[in-house]
Amino acid sequence: MNTLLRAFLSKAITTGHLTIAGHTGDEMTVGDGTGPAIRLRFNTASAERAVALDPALKLGECYMEGEIDFEEGTVYDLIMLAYRNAGRDLVSTPWAKLMEQFRVAWRRFHQLNTRNKSRGNVHRHYDLSADLYRMFLDPDMQYSCAYFSDPQMDLTEAQLIKKRHIAAKMLMADGMETLDIGCGWGGMGLYLARVAGAKVTGVTLSDEQLAVAKRRVEAEHLAGRVEFRLQDYRDISESFDRIVSVGMFEHVGINHYDTFFRKSAQLLKKDGVMLLHTIGRADPPGATNPFIHKYIFPGGYIPALSEVMHSIEKSGLIATDIEILRLHYAETLKAWRETFMARRDEAKAIYDEAFCRMWEFYLAGSEATFREGGMVVFQIQLAHRVENVPITRDYIAEGESRLARLEDSRGIPAPAWPEDWPELAQKANRIRSVCG
């Protein structure tokens, strides 16, 4: 077994029970023997060396490529074990700290998200295949943090409550012109139109999402109330009573925060309200995990609240409410991961083993990071004037109750999905090309 790997593991894991088998058959066990046993095998010498030098990237990459196999326990178990030993900071060795500093220094270069680059970044992740996302998301295809008012509720209910919670903060009323920046497959916009009575314009950079969202509008007979477009937020010219953006800000890039909020201020009417829902970090500014940057969200970045607020202040908008959702995304990701793993054979039949391992590592690592790694969700309410929202937060609970009654009276139909999905073979080829 690689000497560097032995030294790294001996220092990194002092609690728990981890056994590692090297590519030549030699073994070592680290930890104090407590907790569930985890056993993994390195199949190549290059994997041992790579993980020792750059675990943040190479652990996931080597697992994806079949150079590491788990003989007992799972990827999720291993990442949680690492967090239990290192705390929120998994960067422990001097070399790993140097690599992290390098990534922080280069983060602005990686996040030069011009219009064309933003379109390409979105294509790599969101244009993979709606069938993939349907395997593990809720029926409404909400690909963002749910709101678990009861930890025991199922994902479908938690996602509905998330939409209700957001709409309540937006102080929605019938007929309000509403912009959804990063509308995805249309679930949030359709909710605001159907339940809150809004007239919705949604924009996305994903061809696949746009096609599905448009067909949903037709299927739900909301053509006069909802319009979805393939458009960059920087090119929108209308003004709106309400703006919502859920799970899109992570793709803006730190270089473009000023532009995002300045444009939002231009689009939002003086008496309007905006709600931004985005992943954030509880720690100081950092860098995107290299595995996530390379394979999942190129150009993406999870900001510290200080980075977001600096640009908000410069835009002239006022933060009228901030809520930090802590474990809600961990529970959301748990539901996604467990559902994906239960249907893993279906995914493998359509795609391949490397893709399934990549997706498993992404979901497992993300869940662990929200449980132990300092990742949270920010819900930031914005306005031009302090008087645009009530003086206390009572209106949120009152709004949720009102919206729940409207859901009952106006109905929440099962999502209507188009039947003419592209051929699975074409989708598989597209995904394989993304995976390299």
C-alpha positions as a Markdown table, in Angstrom:
| # | Residue | x | y | z |
|---|---|---|---|---|
| 1 | Met | 0.0 | 0.0 | 0.0 |
| 2 | Asn | 1.2 | 3.5 | -0.8 |
| 3 | Thr | 3.2 | 5.0 | 2.1 |
| 4 | Leu | 1.5 | 8.4 | 1.7 |
| 5 | Leu | -1.9 | 6.8 | 1.9 |
| 6 | Arg | -1.0 | 4.9 | 5.0 |
| 7 | Ala | 0.3 | 8.1 | 6.7 |
| 8 | Phe | -2.7 | 10.1 | 5.5 |
| 9 | Leu | -5.3 | 7.6 | 6.8 |
| 10 | Ser | -3.5 | 7.0 | 10.1 |
| 11 | Lys | -3.7 | 10.8 | 10.8 |
| 12 | Ala | -7.1 | 11.5 | 9.3 |
| 13 | Ile | -9.2 | 8.6 | 10.9 |
| 14 | Thr | -8.9 | 8.2 | 14.7 |
| 15 | Thr | -12.5 | 7.5 | 15.5 |
| 16 | Gly | -14.6 | 4.8 | 13.8 |
| 17 | His | -13.8 | 1.6 | 12.1 |
| 18 | Leu | -12.2 | 1.7 | 8.6 |
| 19 | Thr | -10.3 | -1.1 | 6.9 |
| 20 | Ile | -8.5 | -0.5 | 3.7 |
| 21 | Ala | -7.2 | -3.2 | 1.4 |
| 22 | Gly | -4.4 | -2.1 | -1.0 |
| 23 | His | -4.1 | -3.1 | -4.6 |
| 24 | Thr | -1.4 | -5.8 | -3.6 |
| 25 | Gly | -3.7 | -7.3 | -1.0 |
| 26 | Asp | -2.1 | -5.8 | 2.2 |
| 27 | Glu | -4.5 | -4.2 | 4.6 |
| 28 | Met | -4.7 | -1.6 | 7.4 |
| 29 | Thr | -7.4 | -0.7 | 9.9 |
| 30 | Val | -7.7 | 2.8 | 11.3 |
| 31 | Gly | -10.0 | 4.3 | 14.0 |
| 32 | Asp | -10.9 | 3.1 | 17.5 |
| 33 | Gly | -13.2 | 0.3 | 16.4 |
| 34 | Thr | -16.4 | 2.1 | 17.2 |
| 35 | Gly | -19.4 | 2.4 | 14.9 |
| 36 | Pro | -20.3 | 0.5 | 11.8 |
| 37 | Ala | -17.4 | -1.2 | 10.0 |
| 38 | Ile | -16.4 | 0.2 | 6.6 |
| 39 | Arg | -14.2 | -1.7 | 4.2 |
| 40 | Leu | -12.9 | -0.5 | 0.9 |
| 41 | Arg | -10.4 | -1.9 | -1.6 |
| 42 | Phe | -8.0 | 0.0 | -3.9 |
| 43 | Asn | -7.7 | -1.7 | -7.2 |
| 44 | Thr | -4.7 | 0.3 | -8.6 |
| 45 | Ala | -1.5 | 1.8 | -7.3 |
| 46 | Ser | -2.4 | 5.1 | -9.0 |
| 47 | Ala | -5.6 | 5.4 | -7.1 |
| 48 | Glu | -3.8 | 5.0 | -3.8 |
| 49 | Arg | -1.4 | 7.7 | -4.7 |
| 50 | Ala | -4.0 | 10.0 | -6.1 |
| 51 | Val | -6.3 | 9.8 | -3.0 |
| 52 | Ala | -3.4 | 10.4 | -0.7 |
| 53 | Leu | -2.4 | 13.6 | -2.6 |
| 54 | Asp | -5.9 | 15.0 | -3.5 |
| 55 | Pro | -8.7 | 13.3 | -1.6 |
| 56 | Ala | -11.2 | 16.0 | -2.3 |
| 57 | Leu | -11.2 | 15.2 | -6.0 |
| 58 | Lys | -9.7 | 11.8 | -6.4 |
| 59 | Leu | -11.7 | 9.8 | -3.9 |
| 60 | Gly | -14.9 | 10.4 | -5.9 |
| 61 | Glu | -13.1 | 10.2 | -9.3 |
| 62 | Cys | -11.4 | 6.8 | -8.4 |
| 63 | Tyr | -14.6 | 5.4 | -7.1 |
| 64 | Met | -16.4 | 6.5 | -10.3 |
| 65 | Glu | -13.8 | 4.9 | -12.5 |
| 66 | Gly | -13.9 | 1.6 | -10.6 |
| 67 | Glu | -10.4 | 2.0 | -9.0 |
| 68 | Ile | -12.0 | 1.8 | -5.6 |
| 69 | Asp | -14.7 | -0.6 | -4.4 |
| 70 | Phe | -16.7 | -0.8 | -1.2 |
| 71 | Glu | -16.8 | -4.3 | 0.3 |
| 72 | Glu | -18.6 | -3.2 | 3.4 |
| 73 | Gly | -20.4 | 0.1 | 4.0 |
| 74 | Thr | -21.1 | 2.8 | 1.5 |
| 75 | Val | -19.8 | 6.0 | 0.0 |
| 76 | Tyr | -22.1 | 7.9 | 2.4 |
| 77 | Asp | -20.8 | 6.0 | 5.4 |
| 78 | Leu | -17.2 | 6.8 | 4.5 |
| 79 | Ile | -17.8 | 10.6 | 4.0 |
| 80 | Met | -19.7 | 10.8 | 7.2 |
| 81 | Leu | -16.8 | 9.0 | 9.0 |
| 82 | Ala | -14.5 | 11.6 | 7.5 |
| 83 | Tyr | -16.6 | 14.5 | 8.8 |
| 84 | Arg | -16.9 | 12.9 | 12.3 |
| 85 | Asn | -13.1 | 12.9 | 12.5 |
| 86 | Ala | -12.3 | 16.2 | 10.8 |
| 87 | Gly | -15.3 | 18.3 | 11.7 |
| 88 | Arg | -16.5 | 20.8 | 9.1 |
| 89 | Asp | -13.0 | 21.2 | 7.7 |
| 90 | Leu | -12.1 | 18.1 | 5.7 |
| 91 | Val | -8.9 | 19.8 | 4.5 |
| 92 | Ser | -6.4 | 18.6 | 7.1 |
| 93 | Thr | -3.0 | 17.8 | 5.6 |
| 94 | Pro | -0.6 | 20.6 | 4.6 |
| 95 | Trp | -0.7 | 19.5 | 1.0 |
| 96 | Ala | -4.5 | 19.4 | 0.9 |
| 97 | Lys | -4.6 | 22.9 | 2.5 |
| 98 | Leu | -2.2 | 24.1 | -0.3 |
| 99 | Met | -4.5 | 22.6 | -2.9 |
| 100 | Glu | -7.5 | 24.3 | -1.3 |
| 101 | Gln | -5.8 | 27.7 | -1.3 |
| 102 | Phe | -5.0 | 27.2 | -4.9 |
| 103 | Arg | -8.6 | 26.5 | -5.7 |
| 104 | Val | -9.8 | 29.6 | -3.7 |
| 105 | Ala | -7.3 | 31.7 | -5.6 |
| 106 | Trp | -8.6 | 30.4 | -9.0 |
| 107 | Arg | -12.3 | 30.4 | -8.2 |
| 108 | Arg | -13.0 | 33.7 | -10.0 |
| 109 | Phe | -11.4 | 32.3 | -13.1 |
| 110 | His | -13.6 | 29.2 | -13.0 |
| 111 | Gln | -16.7 | 31.3 | -12.4 |
| 112 | Leu | -16.4 | 33.7 | -15.5 |
| 113 | Asn | -20.0 | 32.7 | -16.4 |
| 114 | Thr | -20.6 | 34.7 | -19.6 |
| 115 | Arg | -23.9 | 34.1 | -21.4 |
| 116 | Asn | -22.4 | 31.4 | -23.6 |
| 117 | Lys | -20.6 | 29.7 | -20.7 |
| 118 | Ser | -23.6 | 29.8 | -18.5 |
| 119 | Arg | -25.6 | 28.1 | -21.2 |
| 120 | Gly | -23.0 | 25.4 | -21.6 |
| 121 | Asn | -22.8 | 24.9 | -17.8 |
| 122 | Val | -26.6 | 24.4 | -17.6 |
| 123 | His | -26.5 | 22.1 | -20.6 |
| 124 | Arg | -24.0 | 19.8 | -18.9 |
| 125 | His | -26.2 | 19.2 | -15.9 |
| 126 | Tyr | -29.8 | 20.1 | -16.5 |
| 127 | Asp | -30.0 | 18.8 | -20.1 |
| 128 | Leu | -28.9 | 15.3 | -19.2 |
| 129 | Ser | -32.4 | 13.7 | -19.2 |
| 130 | Ala | -35.7 | 14.4 | -17.5 |
| 131 | Asp | -36.0 | 10.6 | -17.1 |
| 132 | Leu | -32.9 | 10.6 | -14.9 |
| 133 | Tyr | -34.4 | 13.2 | -12.6 |
| 134 | Arg | -37.8 | 11.5 | -12.5 |
| 135 | Met | -36.0 | 8.5 | -11.0 |
| 136 | Phe | -35.4 | 10.2 | -7.7 |
| 137 | Leu | -37.2 | 13.6 | -7.5 |
| 138 | Asp | -40.8 | 14.1 | -6.2 |
| 139 | Pro | -43.6 | 14.1 | -8.8 |
| 140 | Asp | -43.4 | 17.8 | -9.3 |
| 141 | Met | -39.6 | 17.6 | -10.2 |
| 142 | Gln | -38.5 | 20.0 | -7.5 |
| 143 | Tyr | -34.7 | 19.9 | -7.7 |
| 144 | Ser | -34.0 | 22.1 | -4.6 |
| 145 | Cys | -34.3 | 22.0 | -0.9 |
| 146 | Ala | -37.7 | 20.9 | 0.5 |
| 147 | Tyr | -39.2 | 22.3 | 3.7 |
| 148 | Phe | -39.7 | 19.6 | 6.4 |
| 149 | Ser | -42.1 | 21.2 | 8.9 |
| 150 | Asp | -42.4 | 17.7 | 10.3 |
| 151 | Pro | -39.2 | 15.5 | 10.0 |
| 152 | Gln | -41.4 | 12.5 | 9.4 |
| 153 | Met | -43.2 | 13.8 | 6.3 |
| 154 | Asp | -42.5 | 12.4 | 2.9 |
| 155 | Leu | -40.6 | 14.3 | 0.2 |
| 156 | Thr | -43.7 | 15.1 | -1.9 |
| 157 | Glu | -45.4 | 16.9 | 1.0 |
| 158 | Ala | -42.2 | 18.7 | 2.0 |
| 159 | Gln | -41.7 | 20.1 | -1.5 |
| 160 | Leu | -45.3 | 21.3 | -1.6 |
| 161 | Ile | -44.7 | 23.0 | 1.8 |
| 162 | Lys | -41.5 | 24.6 | 0.4 |
| 163 | Lys | -43.5 | 26.2 | -2.4 |
| 164 | Arg | -46.1 | 27.4 | 0.0 |
| 165 | His | -43.5 | 28.8 | 2.4 |
| 166 | Ile | -41.8 | 30.7 | -0.5 |
| 167 | Ala | -45.1 | 32.0 | -1.8 |
| 168 | Ala | -46.2 | 33.2 | 1.6 |
| 169 | Lys | -42.9 | 35.2 | 2.0 |
| 170 | Met | -43.6 | 36.8 | -1.4 |
| 171 | Leu | -47.0 | 38.2 | -0.3 |
| 172 | Met | -48.7 | 36.9 | -3.4 |
| 173 | Ala | -52.0 | 38.2 | -4.7 |
| 174 | Asp | -54.1 | 37.5 | -7.8 |
| 175 | Gly | -52.8 | 38.9 | -11.0 |
| 176 | Met | -49.3 | 39.8 | -9.8 |
| 177 | Glu | -46.7 | 39.9 | -12.6 |
| 178 | Thr | -44.2 | 37.4 | -11.4 |
| 179 | Leu | -40.7 | 36.4 | -12.7 |
| 180 | Asp | -39.2 | 33.0 | -11.9 |
| 181 | Ile | -35.5 | 33.2 | -12.6 |
| 182 | Gly | -34.3 | 29.6 | -13.2 |
| 183 | Cys | -37.7 | 28.1 | -13.5 |
| 184 | Gly | -36.5 | 24.5 | -14.0 |
| 185 | Trp | -39.3 | 22.1 | -15.1 |
| 186 | Gly | -41.8 | 24.7 | -14.1 |
| 187 | Gly | -43.1 | 23.5 | -10.7 |
| 188 | Met | -42.7 | 26.7 | -8.8 |
| 189 | Gly | -44.1 | 28.9 | -11.5 |
| 190 | Leu | -47.1 | 26.6 | -12.0 |
| 191 | Tyr | -47.8 | 26.7 | -8.3 |
| 192 | Leu | -47.8 | 30.5 | -8.2 |
| 193 | Ala | -50.1 | 30.7 | -11.2 |
| 194 | Arg | -52.5 | 27.9 | -10.1 |
| 195 | Val | -52.7 | 28.6 | -6.4 |
| 196 | Ala | -51.7 | 32.2 | -5.9 |
| 197 | Gly | -53.3 | 33.5 | -9.0 |
| 198 | Ala | -50.1 | 35.1 | -10.4 |
| 199 | Lys | -49.2 | 35.8 | -14.0 |
| 200 | Val | -45.8 | 34.1 | -14.3 |
| 201 | Thr | -42.9 | 34.5 | -16.6 |
| 202 | Gly | -40.2 | 31.8 | -16.1 |
| 203 | Val | -36.8 | 31.7 | -17.7 |
| 204 | Thr | -34.3 | 28.9 | -18.0 |
| 205 | Leu | -31.1 | 28.1 | -20.0 |
| 206 | Ser | -32.0 | 24.4 | -20.3 |
| 207 | Asp | -33.6 | 23.2 | -23.5 |
| 208 | Glu | -34.8 | 20.0 | -21.9 |
| 209 | Gln | -36.4 | 21.8 | -18.9 |
| 210 | Leu | -38.0 | 24.3 | -21.2 |
| 211 | Ala | -39.6 | 21.7 | -23.4 |
| 212 | Val | -41.0 | 19.9 | -20.4 |
| 213 | Ala | -42.2 | 23.1 | -18.7 |
| 214 | Lys | -44.0 | 24.3 | -21.8 |
| 215 | Arg | -45.8 | 21.0 | -22.2 |
| 216 | Arg | -46.9 | 21.2 | -18.5 |
| 217 | Val | -48.4 | 24.6 | -19.1 |
| 218 | Glu | -50.5 | 23.2 | -22.0 |
| 219 | Ala | -51.5 | 20.1 | -20.0 |
| 220 | Glu | -52.6 | 22.2 | -17.0 |
| 221 | His | -54.5 | 24.7 | -19.3 |
| 222 | Leu | -52.5 | 27.7 | -18.0 |
| 223 | Ala | -51.3 | 29.1 | -21.3 |
| 224 | Gly | -52.8 | 32.5 | -20.5 |
| 225 | Arg | -51.2 | 32.7 | -17.1 |
| 226 | Val | -47.7 | 31.2 | -17.5 |
| 227 | Glu | -45.0 | 31.7 | -20.1 |
| 228 | Phe | -41.7 | 29.9 | -20.0 |
| 229 | Arg | -38.7 | 31.1 | -22.1 |
| 230 | Leu | -35.2 | 30.1 | -23.0 |
| 231 | Gln | -33.6 | 33.3 | -21.8 |
| 232 | Asp | -30.7 | 34.6 | -19.7 |
| 233 | Tyr | -31.9 | 36.7 | -16.8 |
| 234 | Arg | -29.5 | 39.5 | -18.0 |
| 235 | Asp | -31.6 | 39.9 | -21.1 |
| 236 | Ile | -35.0 | 40.4 | -19.5 |
| 237 | Ser | -36.5 | 43.8 | -20.0 |
| 238 | Glu | -40.0 | 43.8 | -18.3 |
| 239 | Ser | -40.8 | 44.9 | -14.8 |
| 240 | Phe | -42.4 | 42.7 | -12.2 |
| 241 | Asp | -44.4 | 42.8 | -9.0 |
| 242 | Arg | -42.7 | 39.7 | -7.6 |
| 243 | Ile | -39.5 | 37.9 | -8.4 |
| 244 | Val | -38.5 | 34.4 | -7.2 |
| 245 | Ser | -35.3 | 32.5 | -7.8 |
| 246 | Val | -35.0 | 29.0 | -6.4 |
| 247 | Gly | -31.8 | 27.0 | -6.8 |
| 248 | Met | -30.4 | 29.1 | -9.6 |
| 249 | Phe | -28.1 | 31.6 | -7.8 |
| 250 | Glu | -25.5 | 28.8 | -7.2 |
| 251 | His | -24.8 | 29.0 | -10.9 |
| 252 | Val | -24.3 | 32.7 | -11.2 |
| 253 | Gly | -20.7 | 32.8 | -10.1 |
| 254 | Ile | -19.1 | 35.2 | -7.7 |
| 255 | Asn | -17.9 | 37.5 | -10.5 |
| 256 | His | -21.5 | 38.2 | -11.5 |
| 257 | Tyr | -23.2 | 38.7 | -8.1 |
| 258 | Asp | -23.3 | 42.5 | -8.6 |
| 259 | Thr | -24.8 | 42.1 | -12.0 |
| 260 | Phe | -27.5 | 39.6 | -10.7 |
| 261 | Phe | -28.7 | 41.9 | -7.9 |
| 262 | Arg | -28.4 | 45.1 | -10.0 |
| 263 | Lys | -30.5 | 43.5 | -12.7 |
| 264 | Ser | -33.0 | 42.2 | -10.1 |
| 265 | Ala | -33.3 | 45.7 | -8.7 |
| 266 | Gln | -34.1 | 47.0 | -12.2 |
| 267 | Leu | -36.7 | 44.3 | -12.9 |
| 268 | Leu | -38.5 | 44.6 | -9.5 |
| 269 | Lys | -41.1 | 47.3 | -9.2 |
| 270 | Lys | -40.7 | 49.8 | -6.4 |
| 271 | Asp | -43.5 | 48.2 | -4.3 |
| 272 | Gly | -42.3 | 44.7 | -5.2 |
| 273 | Val | -40.9 | 41.8 | -3.3 |
| 274 | Met | -38.2 | 39.3 | -4.3 |
| 275 | Leu | -37.4 | 35.9 | -2.7 |
| 276 | Leu | -34.0 | 34.3 | -3.3 |
| 277 | His | -33.6 | 30.7 | -2.2 |
| 278 | Thr | -30.0 | 29.5 | -2.6 |
| 279 | Ile | -27.5 | 27.1 | -1.0 |
| 280 | Gly | -25.0 | 28.9 | 1.1 |
| 281 | Arg | -22.1 | 28.1 | 3.5 |
| 282 | Ala | -22.1 | 28.8 | 7.2 |
| 283 | Asp | -18.4 | 29.3 | 7.0 |
| 284 | Pro | -16.3 | 32.0 | 5.4 |
| 285 | Pro | -15.8 | 32.2 | 1.7 |
| 286 | Gly | -14.2 | 29.2 | 0.1 |
| 287 | Ala | -13.9 | 27.2 | -3.1 |
| 288 | Thr | -16.2 | 24.8 | -4.9 |
| 289 | Asn | -15.5 | 21.1 | -4.2 |
| 290 | Pro | -13.3 | 20.0 | -7.1 |
| 291 | Phe | -15.3 | 16.8 | -7.8 |
| 292 | Ile | -18.6 | 18.9 | -8.0 |
| 293 | His | -16.9 | 21.5 | -10.2 |
| 294 | Lys | -15.5 | 18.9 | -12.6 |
| 295 | Tyr | -18.4 | 16.5 | -12.9 |
| 296 | Ile | -21.6 | 18.0 | -11.5 |
| 297 | Phe | -21.9 | 21.8 | -11.5 |
| 298 | Pro | -19.1 | 23.4 | -13.6 |
| 299 | Gly | -19.0 | 27.2 | -13.0 |
| 300 | Gly | -21.0 | 26.8 | -9.7 |
| 301 | Tyr | -20.2 | 28.3 | -6.3 |
| 302 | Ile | -21.8 | 28.1 | -2.9 |
| 303 | Pro | -21.5 | 31.6 | -1.3 |
| 304 | Ala | -21.0 | 32.8 | 2.2 |
| 305 | Leu | -23.7 | 35.1 | 3.4 |
| 306 | Ser | -21.2 | 37.9 | 3.6 |
| 307 | Glu | -20.5 | 37.6 | -0.2 |
| 308 | Val | -24.2 | 37.7 | -1.0 |
| 309 | Met | -25.0 | 40.7 | 1.3 |
| 310 | His | -22.1 | 42.8 | -0.1 |
| 311 | Ser | -23.7 | 42.7 | -3.6 |
| 312 | Ile | -27.2 | 43.2 | -2.3 |
| 313 | Glu | -26.1 | 46.4 | -0.5 |
| 314 | Lys | -24.5 | 47.7 | -3.7 |
| 315 | Ser | -27.7 | 47.1 | -5.7 |
| 316 | Gly | -29.8 | 49.3 | -3.6 |
| 317 | Leu | -32.1 | 46.5 | -2.6 |
| 318 | Ile | -32.9 | 46.0 | 1.1 |
| 319 | Ala | -32.8 | 42.6 | 2.8 |
| 320 | Thr | -36.2 | 42.6 | 4.6 |
| 321 | Asp | -36.0 | 39.0 | 5.9 |
| 322 | Ile | -33.3 | 36.2 | 6.0 |
| 323 | Glu | -34.0 | 32.7 | 7.1 |
| 324 | Ile | -31.4 | 30.0 | 7.4 |
| 325 | Leu | -32.6 | 26.5 | 6.6 |
| 326 | Arg | -30.2 | 24.0 | 8.2 |
| 327 | Leu | -31.0 | 20.3 | 8.0 |
| 328 | His | -33.8 | 20.6 | 5.5 |
| 329 | Tyr | -31.5 | 19.9 | 2.6 |
| 330 | Ala | -29.9 | 17.0 | 4.3 |
| 331 | Glu | -33.3 | 15.4 | 4.6 |
| 332 | Thr | -34.1 | 16.2 | 1.0 |
| 333 | Leu | -30.9 | 14.7 | -0.3 |
| 334 | Lys | -31.4 | 11.6 | 1.9 |
| 335 | Ala | -34.7 | 11.0 | 0.2 |
| 336 | Trp | -33.1 | 11.6 | -3.3 |
| 337 | Arg | -30.2 | 9.3 | -2.5 |
| 338 | Glu | -32.3 | 6.5 | -1.1 |
| 339 | Thr | -34.7 | 6.6 | -4.0 |
| 340 | Phe | -31.9 | 6.7 | -6.6 |
| 341 | Met | -30.1 | 3.8 | -5.0 |
| 342 | Ala | -33.3 | 1.8 | -4.9 |
| 343 | Arg | -33.6 | 2.4 | -8.7 |
| 344 | Arg | -29.9 | 2.2 | -9.4 |
| 345 | Asp | -30.3 | -0.9 | -11.7 |
| 346 | Glu | -32.7 | 1.1 | -13.9 |
| 347 | Ala | -30.2 | 3.9 | -14.2 |
| 348 | Lys | -27.4 | 1.5 | -15.0 |
| 349 | Ala | -29.5 | -0.2 | -17.7 |
| 350 | Ile | -30.0 | 3.2 | -19.3 |
| 351 | Tyr | -26.6 | 4.8 | -18.7 |
| 352 | Asp | -23.6 | 3.0 | -17.3 |
| 353 | Glu | -21.8 | 2.0 | -14.1 |
| 354 | Ala | -19.5 | 5.0 | -14.2 |
| 355 | Phe | -22.4 | 7.4 | -14.3 |
| 356 | Cys | -24.2 | 5.7 | -11.5 |
| 357 | Arg | -21.2 | 5.8 | -9.3 |
| 358 | Met | -20.7 | 9.5 | -10.1 |
| 359 | Trp | -24.3 | 10.3 | -9.2 |
| 360 | Glu | -24.1 | 8.2 | -6.0 |
| 361 | Phe | -21.0 | 10.0 | -4.9 |
| 362 | Tyr | -22.6 | 13.4 | -5.7 |
| 363 | Leu | -25.8 | 12.7 | -3.7 |
| 364 | Ala | -24.0 | 11.0 | -0.8 |
| 365 | Gly | -21.3 | 13.7 | -0.5 |
| 366 | Ser | -23.9 | 16.5 | -0.7 |
| 367 | Glu | -26.1 | 15.0 | 2.0 |
| 368 | Ala | -23.1 | 14.5 | 4.3 |
| 369 | Thr | -22.0 | 18.1 | 3.7 |
| 370 | Phe | -25.4 | 19.5 | 4.7 |
| 371 | Arg | -25.3 | 17.3 | 7.9 |
| 372 | Glu | -21.8 | 17.9 | 9.0 |
| 373 | Gly | -20.0 | 20.2 | 6.5 |
| 374 | Gly | -21.4 | 23.6 | 7.2 |
| 375 | Met | -23.7 | 23.9 | 4.1 |
| 376 | Val | -27.1 | 25.5 | 4.6 |
| 377 | Val | -29.8 | 27.2 | 2.5 |
| 378 | Phe | -30.4 | 31.0 | 2.6 |
| 379 | Gln | -33.9 | 32.4 | 1.9 |
| 380 | Ile | -33.4 | 36.1 | 1.5 |
| 381 | Gln | -36.4 | 38.4 | 1.0 |
| 382 | Leu | -35.6 | 41.7 | -0.8 |
| 383 | Ala | -37.4 | 44.9 | -1.6 |
| 384 | His | -36.8 | 48.5 | -2.6 |
| 385 | Arg | -38.6 | 49.9 | 0.5 |
| 386 | Val | -38.8 | 48.7 | 4.1 |
| 387 | Glu | -42.6 | 49.2 | 4.1 |
| 388 | Asn | -43.1 | 46.7 | 1.3 |
| 389 | Val | -43.5 | 43.9 | 3.8 |
| 390 | Pro | -45.3 | 43.8 | 7.2 |
| 391 | Ile | -43.4 | 44.9 | 10.3 |
| 392 | Thr | -43.5 | 41.4 | 12.0 |
| 393 | Arg | -43.1 | 37.9 | 10.5 |
| 394 | Asp | -46.7 | 36.8 | 11.5 |
| 395 | Tyr | -47.7 | 37.3 | 7.8 |
| 396 | Ile | -45.7 | 34.2 | 6.8 |
| 397 | Ala | -47.7 | 31.7 | 8.9 |
| 398 | Glu | -50.9 | 33.6 | 7.9 |
| 399 | Gly | -50.0 | 33.4 | 4.3 |
| 400 | Glu | -49.2 | 29.7 | 4.5 |
| 401 | Ser | -52.6 | 29.0 | 6.0 |
| 402 | Arg | -54.3 | 31.0 | 3.3 |
| 403 | Leu | -52.3 | 29.2 | 0.5 |
| 404 | Ala | -53.1 | 25.8 | 2.0 |
| 405 | Arg | -56.9 | 26.7 | 1.8 |
| 406 | Leu | -56.4 | 27.9 | -1.8 |
| 407 | Glu | -54.6 | 24.6 | -2.6 |
| 408 | Asp | -57.7 | 22.8 | -1.4 |
| 409 | Ser | -60.2 | 25.0 | -3.2 |
| 410 | Arg | -58.2 | 25.4 | -6.5 |
| 411 | Gly | -56.7 | 22.0 | -6.5 |
| 412 | Ile | -53.2 | 20.6 | -6.8 |
| 413 | Pro | -53.5 | 18.2 | -9.7 |
| 414 | Ala | -50.9 | 15.4 | -10.2 |
| 415 | Pro | -48.2 | 16.8 | -12.5 |
| 416 | Ala | -49.0 | 16.3 | -16.1 |
| 417 | Trp | -46.0 | 15.0 | -18.0 |
| 418 | Pro | -45.6 | 14.8 | -21.8 |
| 419 | Glu | -45.3 | 11.4 | -23.2 |
| 420 | Asp | -42.9 | 12.2 | -26.1 |
| 421 | Trp | -39.6 | 12.1 | -24.3 |
| 422 | Pro | -36.5 | 11.7 | -26.5 |
| 423 | Glu | -35.4 | 8.1 | -27.1 |
| 424 | Leu | -33.5 | 6.7 | -24.1 |
| 425 | Ala | -30.6 | 5.7 | -26.3 |
| 426 | Gln | -30.1 | 9.3 | -27.4 |
| 427 | Lys | -30.2 | 10.4 | -23.7 |
| 428 | Ala | -27.8 | 7.8 | -22.7 |
| 429 | Asn | -25.3 | 8.9 | -25.4 |
| 430 | Arg | -25.7 | 12.5 | -24.3 |
| 431 | Ile | -24.9 | 11.6 | -20.7 |
| 432 | Arg | -22.0 | 9.5 | -21.7 |
| 433 | Ser | -20.6 | 12.4 | -23.6 |
| 434 | Val | -20.9 | 14.6 | -20.6 |
| 435 | Cys | -19.1 | 12.0 | -18.4 |
| 436 | Gly | -16.2 | 12.0 | -20.8 |
